[in-house]
Amino acid sequence: MIKKAVFLIFLIATLGFSQTSDEQQIRSIYDAALTKGKAYDWLNHLSNQIGGRLSGSVQAQQAVDYTKKQLDSLGLDKVWLQPVMVPKWVRGAPEFAYIETSPGVTTNVPICALGGSVETQLGGIKANILEVQSIEELETLGRDKIEGKIVFFNRPMSPTLINTFQSYSGCVDQRYSGAEAAGKYGAVGVIVRSMNLRLDDFPHTGSMSYGDTNVWERIPAAAISTNGAELLSTTLKLNADTKFFFRQSCQQLKDVESYNVIGEITGSTYPDEIMVVGGHLDSWDLGDGSHDDGAGCVQSMDVLRLLKETGYKPQRTIRVVLFMNEENGLRGGNKYAEVAKNKNENHVFALESDSGGFTPRGFSFDCSAANFQRVQEWKSLFEPYLIHMFVKGGGGADIGPLKNPDMVLAGLRPDSQRYFDHHHAENDTFEHVNKRELELGAATMASLVYLFDKYGIIPPKKIKG
């Protein structure tokens, strides 16, 4: 009986939780976030005083300076900048495009260059246009039907998928690889339907790649708004000889130095066990990057502040990392993981917020079955805050390079229905962020960090035993 009692005590200490004390701590975190939160004010400055923070830009450096200053003011144990070389792509003059149904009869449509694209020739490009739904369809047509034309990728995001990130994943390949594929068949340019479920006039940018295509063989690529895509598709059905014109002056310059911004609270009991919470500080240049990913950055900063505000002293070292260059290179995430590996640091947990500042619904987890089971046992602690979704899935792009079999990776999952209305577009602006939703997300993240810090992760050796 004594052995059984000892085993039960061990089980509670390692796998279970104190319902009452945990409820109280989590309640205090939410109360502090909703009454004394800082995330909204920080985001206001990032968005309205600094603006879009494209890697290598002056605004990106201003964001580094600002967020470091705010972390310094929180009384953390350590705050520092981690140098990282990042690409510097510039958009140049505003893009211009029109549909021409016959000589002199034109209709202007909204476009924007895709990140990483080359420029058009100085006077722009005008050519007949070929509409396709996928890269696979393009490859069945052959050079005879493609050469000398502008390829128009017009596969929309699926409206039937409730998880809009799945819908995004189902068509983003045409944006990322469309120019590489079309260029191989002699196309002179690429136009891609914006990754957006809504019909509107905002073109959505995003990263693209030419693969191993020679620099002199690369063709310009731009996104067209969903309304523009609908008009272009309808016009082509009525007049197959329709031409398309577009002009853009973007350039890829030499890499420049930037920084990941890092702050930490040193663990009181297990300082060598590191837990990371973060988002990416860079954004595209069309809007001010409030949802993608200013929201994730300020929420992550507030996690550390909320733990201090509620008097909680972490057992493990908790770091906030504001990663640079997620949008067009992932250099910040890769650099952080590289330095961690070189220093032989022991990362046990990482949480990322990069899905917008909307109402939190739960988390996705990339972890062992035993750790996922533990999370399910914590579910009742979150249900009073309407947090109900705990699913297997990815943690996030920036924390991905840290992955190892001993870790738990997690991603905050807000309601996704409005996210792609703003993603990478001119209307990703501060006015579209709700203060209360943003604060609830910060509190939800802080609560999960608290639980994993208090109880630790279940290492593989315990799973086997």
Summary of the structure (lengths in Angstrom):
residues: 465
radius of gyration: 24.0
end to end distance: 21.2
largest distance: 92.9
contacts: 1689
relative contact order: 0.17
helix: 40%
strand: 25%
